[in-house]
């Protein structure tokens, strides 16, 4: 976070934004508390006062990214005055905008699971819960569009979304969102009654 971005933000916000950037860009395990504090420009006391631990800070980062997704579904997409099929496709436009942001380094949920033990653990549980909640909202839009098998269509679209996120992270290009939208159009055209 630059000095200009830090200006006017609370210590809590500075910690959260800095941790999100570093956890996604550098890695959770590779990011120490000292680095977060230094780059956020806050005292160690602020971390423990607002979050208590690095693990709680990570949980707050998860919540922040989850809230971005819920804002998309609950506000941005639901307020569009267009057919349900178009709402589903507009999600890929939102992804494209996210991919173009300077602070896009992938999805914190995907990155965290990739970095942690895969068999079990709270990180995987948090990621699965997030995926289920997002897919629930996506499924509602897919069902409203008239898709013949909303569960299967949702899973197909979810795979495209995850693939677009990883591709954008690896390539540094937002083009993955456009290609994902084209694939979603193909799926939606085949399944709408």
C-alpha positions as CSV (number, residue, x, y, z in Angstrom):
1,X,0.0,0.0,0.0
2,X,1.4,3.3,-1.0
3,X,1.7,6.3,1.4
4,X,-1.1,8.0,-0.6
5,X,-3.4,5.0,-0.1
6,X,-2.5,4.8,3.6
7,X,-3.5,8.4,4.2
8,X,-6.8,8.7,5.9
9,X,-7.2,5.0,6.7
10,X,-7.4,3.6,10.2
11,X,-4.7,1.2,11.5
12,X,-7.3,-1.6,11.2
13,X,-7.9,-0.8,7.5
14,X,-4.2,-0.5,6.8
15,X,-3.5,-3.9,8.3
16,X,-6.3,-5.5,6.4
17,X,-5.4,-4.1,3.0
18,X,-1.7,-4.7,3.4
19,X,-2.2,-8.3,4.6
20,X,-4.6,-9.0,1.7
21,X,-2.1,-7.8,-0.8
22,X,0.9,-9.6,0.8
23,X,-1.0,-12.8,1.4
24,X,-2.1,-13.0,-2.2
25,X,1.1,-11.6,-3.8
26,X,3.8,-13.2,-1.6
27,X,2.0,-16.0,0.2
28,X,0.5,-16.5,3.7
29,X,3.4,-18.5,5.1
30,X,6.0,-16.2,3.4
31,X,4.5,-13.1,4.9
32,X,5.6,-12.4,8.4
33,X,3.9,-10.1,10.9
34,X,6.9,-7.8,10.9
35,X,6.5,-7.2,7.1
36,X,2.8,-6.5,7.4
37,X,3.4,-4.0,10.2
38,X,6.2,-2.3,8.3
39,X,4.3,-2.0,5.0
40,X,1.1,-0.9,6.7
41,X,3.0,1.6,8.8
42,X,1.3,0.6,12.1
43,X,2.5,-0.5,15.5
44,X,2.5,-4.1,16.6
45,X,0.0,-3.2,19.3
46,X,-2.5,-2.3,16.5
47,X,-2.4,-5.8,15.1
48,X,-3.1,-7.4,18.4
49,X,-5.7,-4.8,19.4
50,X,-7.7,-5.2,16.2
51,X,-7.1,-8.8,15.2
52,X,-5.3,-10.6,18.0
53,X,-3.2,-12.8,15.7
54,X,-2.0,-13.4,12.1
55,X,-4.7,-16.2,11.8
56,X,-7.5,-13.8,12.8
57,X,-6.1,-11.3,10.3
58,X,-6.3,-14.0,7.6
59,X,-9.9,-14.7,8.6
60,X,-10.6,-10.9,8.2
61,X,-9.0,-11.0,4.7
62,X,-11.2,-13.9,3.8
63,X,-14.3,-12.0,5.0
64,X,-13.2,-9.0,3.0
65,X,-13.0,-11.0,-0.2
66,X,-16.2,-12.8,0.5
67,X,-17.9,-9.5,1.0
68,X,-16.8,-8.4,-2.5
69,X,-18.4,-11.4,-4.0
70,X,-21.6,-11.0,-2.0
71,X,-21.8,-7.3,-3.0
72,X,-21.6,-8.4,-6.6
73,X,-24.4,-10.9,-6.2
74,X,-26.6,-9.1,-3.8
75,X,-26.2,-5.5,-5.2
76,X,-24.5,-5.2,-8.5
77,X,-26.1,-8.2,-10.3
78,X,-29.4,-8.1,-8.6
79,X,-29.9,-4.4,-9.4
80,X,-29.4,-5.0,-13.2
81,X,-32.5,-4.5,-15.2
82,X,-31.9,-7.3,-17.7
83,X,-32.9,-10.9,-18.2
84,X,-31.4,-13.5,-15.7
85,X,-29.2,-15.0,-18.4
86,X,-27.5,-11.6,-18.9
87,X,-27.0,-11.3,-15.1
88,X,-25.0,-14.5,-15.1
89,X,-22.9,-13.3,-18.0
90,X,-22.3,-9.9,-16.4
91,X,-20.6,-11.7,-13.6
92,X,-17.7,-12.2,-16.0
93,X,-17.6,-8.5,-16.7
94,X,-17.2,-7.9,-12.9
95,X,-14.4,-10.5,-12.9
96,X,-12.7,-8.7,-15.7
97,X,-12.8,-5.4,-13.8
98,X,-11.3,-7.2,-10.7
99,X,-8.6,-8.8,-12.8
100,X,-7.6,-5.3,-14.1
101,X,-7.1,-3.9,-10.7
102,X,-3.5,-3.2,-9.6
103,X,-4.0,-5.2,-6.4
104,X,-5.3,-8.3,-8.1
105,X,-3.1,-11.3,-7.3
106,X,-5.7,-14.0,-7.5
107,X,-8.4,-15.2,-5.1
108,X,-7.3,-15.3,-1.5
109,X,-9.4,-18.5,-1.0
110,X,-7.8,-20.4,-3.9
111,X,-4.3,-19.1,-3.0
112,X,-4.7,-20.1,0.6
113,X,-5.9,-23.7,-0.2
114,X,-3.0,-24.0,-2.7
115,X,-0.6,-23.0,0.1
116,X,-2.0,-25.2,2.9
117,X,-2.3,-28.9,3.6
118,X,-5.1,-30.2,1.3
119,X,-6.5,-33.1,3.4
120,X,-8.0,-31.1,6.2
121,X,-7.9,-27.9,8.2
122,X,-9.8,-24.7,8.8
123,X,-8.5,-23.0,5.6
124,X,-10.0,-25.6,3.4
125,X,-13.2,-25.5,5.4
126,X,-13.4,-21.8,5.0
127,X,-12.8,-22.0,1.2
128,X,-15.4,-24.7,0.8
129,X,-18.0,-22.8,2.7
130,X,-17.2,-19.7,0.6
131,X,-17.5,-21.7,-2.6
132,X,-20.9,-23.2,-1.5
133,X,-22.3,-19.7,-0.6
134,X,-21.2,-18.3,-4.0
135,X,-22.5,-21.3,-5.9
136,X,-25.8,-20.9,-4.0
137,X,-26.2,-17.4,-5.3
138,X,-25.0,-18.4,-8.8
139,X,-27.4,-21.3,-8.8
140,X,-30.4,-19.0,-8.0
141,X,-29.5,-16.8,-11.1
142,X,-29.0,-19.9,-13.3
143,X,-32.4,-21.3,-12.2
144,X,-34.0,-17.9,-12.8
145,X,-32.6,-18.0,-16.4
146,X,-34.6,-21.2,-17.1
147,X,-31.7,-23.6,-17.3
148,X,-32.8,-27.2,-17.5
149,X,-30.4,-28.5,-14.9
150,X,-29.4,-25.6,-12.6
151,X,-27.1,-27.7,-10.4
152,X,-25.0,-29.0,-13.3
153,X,-24.9,-25.6,-15.0
154,X,-23.8,-23.9,-11.8
155,X,-20.9,-26.4,-11.4
156,X,-19.8,-25.8,-15.0
157,X,-19.9,-22.0,-14.6
158,X,-18.1,-22.3,-11.2
159,X,-15.3,-24.2,-12.9
160,X,-15.0,-21.5,-15.6
161,X,-15.0,-18.8,-13.0
162,X,-12.2,-20.5,-10.9
163,X,-10.3,-21.2,-14.1
164,X,-10.6,-17.6,-15.2
165,X,-9.3,-16.4,-11.8
166,X,-6.3,-18.7,-11.9
167,X,-5.5,-17.9,-15.5
168,X,-5.7,-14.1,-14.9
169,X,-3.4,-14.6,-11.9
170,X,-0.9,-16.6,-13.8
171,X,-0.9,-14.5,-17.0
172,X,-1.6,-11.1,-15.5
173,X,-4.2,-10.6,-18.2
174,X,-7.9,-9.8,-17.8
175,X,-8.6,-11.6,-21.1
176,X,-9.5,-14.7,-19.1
177,X,-12.7,-13.0,-18.0
178,X,-13.7,-12.4,-21.6
179,X,-12.9,-15.9,-22.7
180,X,-14.8,-17.2,-19.6
181,X,-17.8,-15.1,-20.6
182,X,-17.7,-16.7,-24.1
183,X,-17.6,-20.2,-22.6
184,X,-20.5,-19.2,-20.2
185,X,-22.5,-17.9,-23.2
186,X,-22.0,-21.3,-24.9
187,X,-23.2,-23.2,-21.9
188,X,-26.2,-20.9,-21.2
189,X,-27.3,-21.0,-24.9
190,X,-27.4,-24.8,-24.7
191,X,-29.3,-25.2,-21.5
192,X,-32.0,-22.5,-21.5
193,X,-35.4,-23.9,-22.4
